[in-house]
Every structure is written in C-alpha cells, then in structure tokens.
Amino acid sequence: MAQDEAVIGCTGELLIGTRGSAGPGEILVRIRGGSETFLAWSQEPLPIGATVLVVESRGCREVDVIEWADPLDRLRGDAADAG
C-alpha cells in the first residue's frame, strides 16, 4: 500500500501506548482539517498520552513515531519567568 506522506512530520497523542518491537499503539493526529487515528510503531515502548512525532508512514494507516517535546515550549517557559 502507498505511503501517506501527509502524516509525516505531524505530531499527535498516543491513545494506546506502544510496546516497542512487541506491538503498536494508536495515535490521534490532526490532519487534513480533522483528526485521524493510525497504528503507531516505535523503537521503545511509549505510554498512553505521550506526545509523538510521525517520522515514517508504513501505508495501511500505520506509522513510525518517536517521543516528541516541542522545543518552543522551553522558550515560552523562559518568557513567562522573565515577566
């Protein structure tokens, strides 16, 4: 099945935690003007509620993800501390 390149680079939240190589979880991604779910695979197990970044599409509504922390969140926190 063809890759879904539109989802690559999107962030989302895990609805079901991943189990690393033991099995996928499920991610909710805001994409195409709505929200869609995909099976989410990761190298390491990730917990429910983790924010993740989609790094690859496997086709058939399956993606590879990594844990993600927005680097701009630190800047926002520093600005709040300054004021």
Number of C-alpha atoms within 10 A of each C-alpha: 7 9 15 15 12 10 22 16 13 14 23 25 21 25 18 18 21 25 17 15 11 11 14 22 21 20 29 19 20 14 14 9 6 7 10 14 17 21 21 29 28 23 15 14 18 22 16 15 13 19 19 25 23 22 16 19 21 16 13 12 16 20 24 19 28 20 18 14 13 11 8 9 9 11 11 10 10 11 9 9 8 6 5
